Amino acid sequence: MNRPLRVVIADDEPLALERLALAFRDIEGAEVVGAAANGLQALEMIAALRPDLAVLDIQMPGRTGLGVAAALPPDGRPEIVFLTAFDSHAVDAFDVEAADYVLKPLRLDRLRQAVVRARRRLQGAHRDAAEAPTRAPAGVTDGFWVQGREGLVRVSLEQISWIEAAKDYVLLHTASRSYILRATMASIAERFPPPALLRVHRSALVRPGAVEALQTGAHVLILTDGTAVAVGPSYQRHTRDWLTGRSAP
């Protein structure tokens, strides 16, 4: 897909909607073609404009973002990215197979990553082989089992680029989508110590094999998919030493 990604955005807070529209001005290859103030408007715009991507706030009057996604017909359905503070309805996003879940307050780098992921899914590239539902066998230790639309989905460590904390949940970020899992960062770090995963922030774990560069001045890791992950102050020396082979597991 060489043309700009056509995007409909929806948020019931006018200031949040304006900030979202402004953020898209800084995302190359994406164009906002419609901005809705509630879920019903979002449905109407998606039907009329047939965008490639819909970025939906989860909590909206009239119809929630989840309700909008669930009401879309399968044919011609755009990719979905949710904006959420992870309220009690967030886990229901499993059922609509969203490309990503972006936490509020909105960060441009995370929104850009979500757009890249949606584009990959539209192109049919880098799809996760684990998206087919299956039953989890006992003793599997090299990945995670998460709830999908039809059942459990296995997400292996090799698929994961980084893991992001989200209150009582974590987001497992892969090349083509994010998965939500009820777990703590501490439990995952204990289960998968280096070299499997490297703790770089109290809210972030990265797979070392997914790291492309370390910007020491900005204390940011650049991943192979272009994602920028901040390195926390108390993790900076350990992260640098580990990546350069000067730190033991």
C-alpha angles and dihedrals in degrees: 000000000000099000120086115281107253110225136192115196128196133189129143093217108084094209092049090049091050092049091049092052091048091050091056090057087069095049112091117223096022129100127188107225098172140019120199128195096204143012097268092053089048092055091049093049094047091051093047101039101032095211126193092230136026119198107199134185107225097222111057133140121251092024130003123237088254090052091050092052093046092051095053115105114243093237111082093358113163123230111267130224118181126211109209147156087208101254122174093287097054097096089059086073086083089078097061098046096231119196092228147349115222117199123228132268087064118240120196094222092054092046090050090051091051091052091050090050092050091050091052091052091050090051090049091234128137093009114175112253088210095067091096109095118247142155120267114242120216119265100027106149106161099079148353138284113219134178114264134180095275101025140298120353124199116225111189124209090246090062094052120088097178143342124229128200116236110179106273091359141053130220117227105208118205131169095270106027148351126251125207120222132178102236142106127252090235093056092049093046089051093048095046110031121173133328087036096050131000122213107225100161136011085254101038142062121180134196104237091219089062094057115107100174145351116224099205096186093055094030092230131138116219112209127209091259091054096258116147114217118189118231112221119235094248092049100047101093094041091048093050093045094047095049092048092049096250096114129069121223 
